[in-house]
Amino acid sequence: MTVNLEDKAILKTAEKILLKYKLCNHCLGRLFAKIQPGQTNQKRGETIIKGLNHKATKVKDCWLCEGLLDEIVHFTKLLMKTLKDYEFETFLIGCKIDEDIAERERKLLEEVKSEFSEPIKTEINREIGKILEEILGKEVDFENPTIMAVIDTAFDVVNLQILPLFVYGQYKKFRRDIPQTRWFCNICRGKGCKKCNYTGQIYETSVEQLVSKKLVEASRGENESFHGAGREDIDVLMLGNGRPFVVEINNPYIRDLDLVKLEKEINDANKKSIEVSNLRFSDRKEINRIKSAKFKKIYKVTFKCEKPLNNEKLKKAVLSLLDTKIGQFTPSRVAHRRADMLREKQIYNCRVDKVDGTMATLTLETESGTYIKELVSGDNGRTKPSISEIINAPCQTIELDVIEIKGE
Protein backbone atom coordinates (compact mmCIF):
# COMPACT_ATOMS: atom_id res chain seq x y z
CA MET A 1 0.00 0.00 0.00
CA THR A 2 1.33 3.41 -0.99
CA VAL A 3 1.63 5.95 1.82
CA ASN A 4 1.36 9.68 1.22
CA LEU A 5 1.73 12.73 3.39
CA GLU A 6 -2.03 13.40 3.48
CA ASP A 7 -2.85 10.03 5.06
CA LYS A 8 -4.73 10.40 8.34
CA ALA A 9 -2.21 8.25 10.25
CA ILE A 10 0.69 10.45 9.08
CA LEU A 11 -1.14 13.66 9.91
CA LYS A 12 -2.18 12.30 13.29
CA THR A 13 1.43 11.40 14.16
CA ALA A 14 2.64 14.81 12.98
CA GLU A 15 -0.01 16.67 14.99
CA LYS A 16 0.88 14.73 18.13
CA ILE A 17 4.53 15.70 17.74
CA LEU A 18 3.78 19.35 16.97
CA LEU A 19 1.68 19.68 20.09
CA LYS A 20 4.82 18.86 22.07
CA TYR A 21 7.65 20.32 19.95
CA LYS A 22 8.00 23.35 17.70
CA LEU A 23 9.58 21.95 14.53
CA CYS A 24 10.52 23.78 11.35
CA ASN A 25 9.35 22.34 8.05
CA HIS A 26 12.77 20.72 7.46
CA CYS A 27 12.74 18.81 10.76
CA LEU A 28 9.05 17.92 10.52
CA GLY A 29 9.41 16.68 6.95
CA ARG A 30 12.48 14.68 7.86
CA LEU A 31 10.37 12.47 10.14
CA PHE A 32 8.66 11.28 6.95
CA ALA A 33 11.62 11.53 4.56
CA LYS A 34 10.96 8.21 2.82
CA ILE A 35 7.42 9.13 1.82
CA GLN A 36 6.86 10.57 -1.67
CA PRO A 37 10.45 10.42 -2.96
CA GLY A 38 11.74 13.32 -5.03
CA GLN A 39 10.68 16.03 -2.62
CA THR A 40 12.81 17.93 -0.13
CA ASN A 41 12.11 17.54 3.56
CA GLN A 42 11.16 21.20 3.65
CA LYS A 43 8.48 20.55 1.01
CA ARG A 44 7.21 17.53 2.95
CA GLY A 45 6.94 19.68 6.07
CA GLU A 46 5.00 22.33 4.16
CA THR A 47 2.56 19.70 2.87
CA ILE A 48 1.95 18.34 6.37
CA ILE A 49 1.49 21.81 7.91
CA LYS A 50 -1.00 22.66 5.19
CA GLY A 51 -2.89 19.38 5.78
CA LEU A 52 -3.10 20.19 9.50
CA ASN A 53 -3.91 23.84 8.87
CA HIS A 54 -1.11 24.81 11.28
CA LYS A 55 1.19 27.79 11.24
CA ALA A 56 4.77 26.99 10.21
CA THR A 57 7.63 27.40 12.70
CA LYS A 58 10.61 29.41 11.51
CA VAL A 59 13.88 27.53 11.28
CA LYS A 60 15.55 29.80 13.85
CA ASP A 61 12.79 28.92 16.35
CA CYS A 62 12.93 25.16 15.74
CA TRP A 63 13.25 23.10 18.94
CA LEU A 64 15.38 20.48 17.18
CA CYS A 65 17.83 22.22 14.84
CA GLU A 66 17.82 25.72 16.41
CA GLY A 67 18.36 27.32 12.99
CA LEU A 68 21.00 24.86 11.75
CA LEU A 69 19.08 24.10 8.54
CA ASP A 70 19.21 27.79 7.62
CA GLU A 71 23.01 27.55 7.43
CA ILE A 72 23.20 25.27 4.39
CA VAL A 73 24.34 28.10 2.13
CA HIS A 74 26.88 29.25 4.72
CA PHE A 75 28.33 25.74 5.02
CA THR A 76 28.44 25.42 1.24
CA LYS A 77 30.47 28.62 0.90
CA LEU A 78 32.83 27.44 3.64
CA LEU A 79 33.36 24.14 1.84
CA MET A 80 33.96 25.85 -1.50
CA LYS A 81 36.63 28.03 0.10
CA THR A 82 38.32 24.96 1.58
CA LEU A 83 38.17 22.97 -1.66
CA LYS A 84 39.11 25.72 -4.12
CA ASP A 85 42.82 24.81 -4.39
CA TYR A 86 42.27 21.07 -4.83
CA GLU A 87 41.87 19.13 -8.06
CA PHE A 88 39.29 16.35 -7.79
CA GLU A 89 36.79 14.46 -9.90
CA THR A 90 34.28 13.32 -7.29
CA PHE A 91 33.45 14.26 -3.72
CA LEU A 92 31.36 13.32 -0.70
CA ILE A 93 30.08 15.53 2.09
CA GLY A 94 29.94 14.53 5.73
CA CYS A 95 29.11 16.54 8.81
CA LYS A 96 29.41 16.57 12.57
CA ILE A 97 26.60 18.20 14.53
CA ASP A 98 26.39 19.59 18.01
CA GLU A 99 25.80 16.87 20.59
CA ASP A 100 22.78 18.72 22.02
CA ILE A 101 21.07 18.59 18.62
CA ALA A 102 21.99 14.95 18.21
CA GLU A 103 20.53 14.14 21.63
CA ARG A 104 17.28 15.95 20.88
CA GLU A 105 17.02 14.06 17.59
CA ARG A 106 17.51 10.72 19.35
CA LYS A 107 14.80 11.63 21.84
CA LEU A 108 12.38 12.67 19.09
CA LEU A 109 12.92 9.58 16.96
CA GLU A 110 12.35 7.32 19.97
CA GLU A 111 8.99 8.98 20.51
CA VAL A 112 7.92 8.98 16.87
CA LYS A 113 9.18 5.48 16.05
CA SER A 114 8.73 6.36 12.39
CA GLU A 115 9.95 3.91 9.77
CA PHE A 116 10.08 6.80 7.29
CA SER A 117 12.58 9.14 9.02
CA GLU A 118 16.20 9.99 8.25
CA PRO A 119 18.93 11.66 10.38
CA ILE A 120 19.56 15.39 10.23
CA LYS A 121 23.12 14.64 9.07
CA THR A 122 21.78 12.95 5.96
CA GLU A 123 19.71 16.00 5.01
CA ILE A 124 22.58 18.42 5.56
CA ASN A 125 25.01 16.27 3.57
CA ARG A 126 22.55 15.79 0.71
CA GLU A 127 21.49 19.42 0.40
CA ILE A 128 25.07 20.72 0.45
CA GLY A 129 26.09 18.02 -2.02
CA LYS A 130 23.33 18.99 -4.46
CA ILE A 131 24.42 22.63 -4.44
CA LEU A 132 28.10 21.78 -4.87
CA GLU A 133 27.38 19.37 -7.72
CA GLU A 134 25.67 22.17 -9.63
CA ILE A 135 28.25 24.87 -8.85
CA LEU A 136 31.39 22.79 -9.29
CA GLY A 137 30.23 20.48 -12.06
CA LYS A 138 31.51 17.53 -9.99
CA GLU A 139 29.64 14.39 -8.94
CA VAL A 140 28.99 12.96 -5.50
CA ASP A 141 30.51 9.49 -5.13
CA PHE A 142 29.39 7.40 -2.16
CA GLU A 143 31.83 4.54 -2.80
CA ASN A 144 35.24 6.02 -3.60
CA PRO A 145 35.25 9.84 -3.68
CA THR A 146 38.41 11.75 -4.57
CA ILE A 147 37.74 14.04 -1.61
CA MET A 148 35.49 13.61 1.41
CA ALA A 149 34.85 16.89 3.22
CA VAL A 150 33.55 16.65 6.78
CA ILE A 151 32.28 19.91 8.29
CA ASP A 152 31.96 20.46 12.03
CA THR A 153 28.78 22.53 12.06
CA ALA A 154 29.36 23.75 15.60
CA PHE A 155 32.76 25.30 14.91
CA ASP A 156 32.79 25.91 11.12
CA VAL A 157 35.81 23.64 10.69
CA VAL A 158 36.27 21.48 7.59
CA ASN A 159 38.38 18.32 7.66
CA LEU A 160 39.36 16.72 4.37
CA GLN A 161 39.95 13.07 3.64
CA ILE A 162 41.74 13.02 0.30
CA LEU A 163 42.17 9.97 -1.89
CA PRO A 164 45.91 9.38 -2.41
CA LEU A 165 47.35 9.85 -5.87
CA PHE A 166 49.02 6.71 -7.22
CA VAL A 167 51.75 6.74 -9.88
CA TYR A 168 53.12 3.52 -11.37
CA GLY A 169 56.51 3.18 -13.01
CA GLN A 170 59.63 1.04 -13.33
CA TYR A 171 63.04 2.06 -12.03
CA LYS A 172 66.64 1.15 -12.78
CA LYS A 173 69.37 1.67 -10.19
CA PHE A 174 72.95 2.37 -11.29
CA ARG A 175 74.68 2.77 -7.91
CA ARG A 176 75.72 0.23 -5.31
CA ASP A 177 75.38 2.55 -2.34
CA ILE A 178 71.69 3.50 -2.19
CA PRO A 179 68.79 1.49 -0.72
CA GLN A 180 65.39 1.22 -2.33
CA THR A 181 63.58 3.08 0.46
CA ARG A 182 64.53 5.50 3.22
CA TRP A 183 66.67 3.78 5.83
CA PHE A 184 66.05 5.61 9.07
CA CYS A 185 68.74 5.80 11.73
CA ASN A 186 68.24 3.00 14.27
CA ILE A 187 69.38 5.28 17.10
CA CYS A 188 67.17 8.35 16.62
CA ARG A 189 64.45 6.72 14.45
CA GLY A 190 64.57 9.53 11.92
CA LYS A 191 64.71 12.48 14.30
CA GLY A 192 68.40 13.26 13.70
CA CYS A 193 71.41 12.56 15.91
CA LYS A 194 75.20 12.60 15.90
CA LYS A 195 75.48 9.08 14.49
CA CYS A 196 73.47 9.96 11.35
CA ASN A 197 74.94 13.46 11.06
CA TYR A 198 71.52 14.78 12.07
CA THR A 199 69.91 13.60 8.82
CA GLY A 200 67.75 10.94 10.48
CA GLN A 201 68.94 8.45 7.83
CA ILE A 202 71.69 5.85 7.61
CA TYR A 203 72.12 6.54 3.90
CA GLU A 204 72.13 9.96 2.29
CA THR A 205 69.38 9.14 -0.19
CA SER A 206 67.34 6.28 -1.66
CA VAL A 207 65.56 5.25 -4.83
CA GLU A 208 62.33 6.28 -3.10
CA GLN A 209 63.54 9.84 -2.51
CA LEU A 210 65.07 10.27 -5.95
CA VAL A 211 61.90 9.02 -7.67
CA SER A 212 59.31 10.65 -5.42
CA LYS A 213 60.71 14.13 -4.82
CA LYS A 214 59.45 15.73 -8.03
CA LEU A 215 56.14 13.81 -7.93
CA VAL A 216 55.38 15.12 -4.45
CA GLU A 217 56.44 18.65 -5.38
CA ALA A 218 54.35 18.70 -8.57
CA SER A 219 51.25 17.36 -6.81
CA ARG A 220 51.85 19.54 -3.73
CA GLY A 221 51.39 16.38 -1.70
CA GLU A 222 52.01 16.11 2.02
CA ASN A 223 54.22 13.00 1.88
CA GLU A 224 54.48 9.67 0.08
CA SER A 225 54.87 5.92 0.44
CA PHE A 226 56.95 3.84 -1.95
CA HIS A 227 55.74 0.36 -2.93
CA GLY A 228 58.15 -1.81 -4.93
CA ALA A 229 57.71 -5.23 -6.51
CA GLY A 230 60.29 -6.74 -4.17
CA ARG A 231 63.60 -5.05 -3.51
CA GLU A 232 67.29 -5.44 -4.23
CA ASP A 233 70.12 -5.14 -1.70
CA ILE A 234 71.88 -1.79 -1.41
CA ASP A 235 74.95 -3.09 -3.29
CA VAL A 236 72.91 -4.67 -6.11
CA LEU A 237 72.22 -2.88 -9.38
CA MET A 238 68.74 -2.96 -10.93
CA LEU A 239 69.11 -3.00 -14.72
CA GLY A 240 67.22 -4.30 -17.75
CA ASN A 241 63.56 -3.34 -17.89
CA GLY A 242 63.56 -1.98 -14.32
CA ARG A 243 61.63 -2.89 -11.18
CA PRO A 244 57.89 -2.04 -11.00
CA PHE A 245 56.83 0.38 -8.29
CA VAL A 246 53.91 2.55 -7.21
CA VAL A 247 54.35 5.89 -5.44
CA GLU A 248 51.41 6.70 -3.18
CA ILE A 249 51.16 10.48 -2.69
CA ASN A 250 49.15 11.55 0.35
CA ASN A 251 46.90 14.63 0.44
CA PRO A 252 47.75 15.96 -3.04
CA TYR A 253 46.37 19.31 -4.20
CA ILE A 254 47.17 18.68 -7.88
CA ARG A 255 46.15 15.42 -9.55
CA ASP A 256 46.46 16.22 -13.26
CA LEU A 257 50.23 15.76 -13.51
CA ASP A 258 52.24 15.80 -16.73
CA LEU A 259 53.90 12.45 -16.18
CA VAL A 260 55.87 12.57 -19.44
CA LYS A 261 57.49 15.82 -18.34
CA LEU A 262 58.05 14.58 -14.78
CA GLU A 263 59.64 11.36 -16.03
CA LYS A 264 62.16 13.41 -18.02
CA GLU A 265 62.84 15.74 -15.07
CA ILE A 266 63.46 12.81 -12.71
CA ASN A 267 65.84 11.17 -15.16
CA ASP A 268 67.71 14.38 -16.02
CA ALA A 269 68.27 15.09 -12.31
CA ASN A 270 69.53 11.59 -11.48
CA LYS A 271 71.42 10.38 -14.55
CA LYS A 272 74.16 8.52 -12.65
CA SER A 273 71.88 7.11 -9.97
CA ILE A 274 68.50 5.97 -11.27
CA GLU A 275 66.21 6.02 -14.28
CA VAL A 276 62.42 5.71 -14.35
CA SER A 277 60.16 4.68 -17.24
CA ASN A 278 56.51 4.02 -18.08
CA LEU A 279 55.10 6.49 -15.53
CA ARG A 280 51.30 6.38 -15.49
CA PHE A 281 48.47 6.90 -13.05
CA SER A 282 47.51 3.89 -10.99
CA ASP A 283 45.45 2.81 -7.98
CA ARG A 284 45.68 0.83 -4.76
CA LYS A 285 44.78 -2.40 -6.53
CA GLU A 286 48.02 -2.20 -8.46
CA ILE A 287 50.00 -2.01 -5.22
CA ASN A 288 48.45 -5.33 -4.23
CA ARG A 289 49.17 -6.72 -7.69
CA ILE A 290 52.88 -5.93 -7.78
CA LYS A 291 53.34 -6.90 -4.13
CA SER A 292 51.79 -10.33 -4.66
CA ALA A 293 53.17 -11.02 -8.16
CA LYS A 294 55.72 -13.81 -8.44
CA PHE A 295 58.00 -12.35 -11.09
CA LYS A 296 60.82 -14.55 -12.33
CA LYS A 297 64.14 -12.68 -12.25
CA ILE A 298 67.37 -12.92 -14.20
CA TYR A 299 70.58 -12.13 -12.32
CA LYS A 300 74.22 -11.73 -13.22
CA VAL A 301 76.49 -12.68 -10.33
CA THR A 302 80.27 -12.51 -10.06
CA PHE A 303 81.78 -14.55 -7.25
CA LYS A 304 85.18 -15.52 -5.91
CA CYS A 305 86.20 -19.01 -4.85
CA GLU A 306 88.94 -19.94 -2.37
CA LYS A 307 90.54 -22.19 -4.98
CA PRO A 308 91.01 -21.92 -8.78
CA LEU A 309 87.94 -22.79 -10.82
CA ASN A 310 87.72 -25.18 -13.76
CA ASN A 311 85.37 -23.99 -16.48
CA GLU A 312 83.96 -27.38 -17.43
CA LYS A 313 83.58 -28.56 -13.84
CA LEU A 314 81.79 -25.33 -12.94
CA LYS A 315 79.43 -25.69 -15.90
CA LYS A 316 78.61 -29.23 -14.82
CA ALA A 317 78.06 -28.06 -11.25
CA VAL A 318 75.65 -25.25 -12.12
CA LEU A 319 73.72 -27.49 -14.53
CA SER A 320 72.93 -29.71 -11.58
CA LEU A 321 70.93 -26.81 -10.11
CA LEU A 322 68.46 -26.69 -13.00
CA ASP A 323 64.87 -27.68 -12.18
CA THR A 324 65.97 -28.33 -8.61
CA LYS A 325 64.19 -27.00 -5.54
CA ILE A 326 66.63 -25.02 -3.44
CA GLY A 327 65.93 -24.98 0.29
CA GLN A 328 66.70 -21.59 1.83
CA PHE A 329 66.31 -20.62 5.43
CA THR A 330 66.09 -16.88 6.04
CA PRO A 331 69.63 -15.54 5.41
CA SER A 332 71.64 -14.95 8.56
CA ARG A 333 72.28 -11.33 7.42
CA VAL A 334 68.56 -10.48 7.67
CA ALA A 335 67.40 -13.04 10.24
CA HIS A 336 67.30 -10.36 12.95
CA ARG A 337 64.42 -8.59 11.18
CA ARG A 338 62.63 -11.39 9.32
CA ALA A 339 60.96 -14.61 10.39
CA ASP A 340 63.31 -17.58 10.24
CA MET A 341 61.58 -19.95 7.87
CA LEU A 342 62.42 -22.40 5.11
CA ARG A 343 61.62 -21.34 1.54
CA GLU A 344 61.84 -23.63 -1.47
CA LYS A 345 62.91 -21.88 -4.68
CA GLN A 346 63.48 -23.11 -8.19
CA ILE A 347 66.37 -22.35 -10.55
CA TYR A 348 65.03 -22.22 -14.11
CA ASN A 349 68.24 -21.47 -15.97
CA CYS A 350 71.92 -21.06 -15.15
CA ARG A 351 74.93 -20.56 -17.39
CA VAL A 352 78.62 -19.84 -16.89
CA ASP A 353 79.59 -16.60 -18.64
CA LYS A 354 83.22 -16.36 -17.59
CA VAL A 355 85.83 -18.14 -15.51
CA ASP A 356 89.13 -16.46 -14.66
CA GLY A 357 91.22 -18.16 -12.02
CA THR A 358 89.27 -17.99 -8.77
CA MET A 359 86.64 -15.64 -10.25
CA ALA A 360 83.52 -16.60 -12.17
CA THR A 361 80.45 -14.88 -13.58
CA LEU A 362 77.07 -16.61 -13.94
CA THR A 363 73.68 -15.66 -15.37
CA LEU A 364 70.73 -17.21 -13.52
CA GLU A 365 66.97 -17.19 -13.97
CA THR A 366 65.23 -17.95 -10.69
CA GLU A 367 61.91 -18.03 -8.94
CA SER A 368 60.78 -14.85 -7.21
CA GLY A 369 62.33 -14.42 -3.77
CA THR A 370 65.46 -16.48 -4.33
CA TYR A 371 68.46 -15.29 -2.30
CA ILE A 372 71.29 -15.31 -4.85
CA LYS A 373 74.15 -14.42 -2.50
CA GLU A 374 73.23 -17.37 -0.28
CA LEU A 375 72.82 -19.63 -3.33
CA VAL A 376 76.51 -18.90 -4.00
CA SER A 377 77.85 -19.11 -0.44
CA GLY A 378 75.49 -21.61 1.16
CA ASP A 379 75.20 -19.31 4.20
CA ASN A 380 76.79 -21.90 6.52
CA GLY A 381 74.40 -24.59 5.39
CA ARG A 382 71.24 -22.48 5.56
CA THR A 383 70.88 -22.76 1.74
CA LYS A 384 71.05 -26.25 0.24
CA PRO A 385 72.26 -27.10 -2.28
CA SER A 386 74.57 -24.17 -3.00
CA ILE A 387 77.38 -23.56 -5.47
CA SER A 388 79.91 -23.69 -2.62
CA GLU A 389 78.55 -27.08 -1.54
CA ILE A 390 78.46 -28.54 -5.07
CA ILE A 391 82.06 -27.59 -5.95
CA ASN A 392 83.22 -28.28 -2.39
CA ALA A 393 84.93 -24.91 -1.98
CA PRO A 394 83.78 -21.71 -0.19
CA CYS A 395 82.57 -18.96 -2.56
CA GLN A 396 81.47 -15.38 -1.93
CA THR A 397 79.54 -12.94 -4.13
CA ILE A 398 81.58 -9.98 -5.37
CA GLU A 399 78.95 -8.27 -7.53
CA LEU A 400 75.28 -8.94 -8.17
CA ASP A 401 72.96 -7.30 -10.71
CA VAL A 402 69.29 -7.83 -11.49
CA ILE A 403 69.24 -7.71 -15.28
CA GLU A 404 65.58 -8.53 -15.93
CA ILE A 405 62.28 -8.88 -14.11
CA LYS A 406 60.09 -11.10 -16.26
CA GLY A 407 56.33 -11.01 -16.64
CA GLU A 408 55.59 -7.30 -16.23
WOGI-V916032 format. One line per field, one symbol per residue. ss: DSSP state (h for helix, s for strand, l for the rest). phi: phi as a letter, one per 30 degrees, with the letter a starting at -180 (. if undefined). A space follows every 10 residues. Layout:
ss: ???
phi: ???
This chain:
ss: lllllllhhh hhhhhhhhhh lllshhhhhh llllllllll hhhhhhhhhh hhllllslhh hllllllhhh hhhhhhhhhh hhhlllllls ssssssllhh hhhhhhhhhh hhlllllllh hhhhhhhhhh hhhhhhllss llllllssss ssllllssss ssllssssss ssslllllsl lllsllllll llllllllll sllllshhhh hhhhhhhhhl llssssssll lllllsssss ssssssssss llllllllhh hhhhhhhhhl lllsssssss sllhhhhhhh hhllllssss ssssslllll hhhhhhhhhl llllsssssl llllllllll lsssssssss ssssssllss ssssssllll lhhhhhhlll llssllhhhh hlllssssss ssssslll
phi: .dcbdceddd dddddddddc bdcddddddd dbdcchejcd dddddddddd dchccdcded cdddchjedd cedddddddd ddddcccacb bbcbbbcedd dddddedddd ddhddcdbdd eddddddded ddedddiccd bdcbddbccc cdddbhcccc ccdeccbcab bcbcbcbbdd becdedcchj djaddchici bdcebaeedd ddeddddddh ddabbcbcdi acdedcdcci dicdabcccc hddccddddd ddeddddddb eccbbcbhda dbadddeddd dcdcddbccc bcbccdbecc edddeddddd ddhcdccbde eddbddbbdd bcccbccdaa bccabbiccb bbcbcbdeid ddeddddihh idcbdbdedd chadbbdcbb bdcaccjc
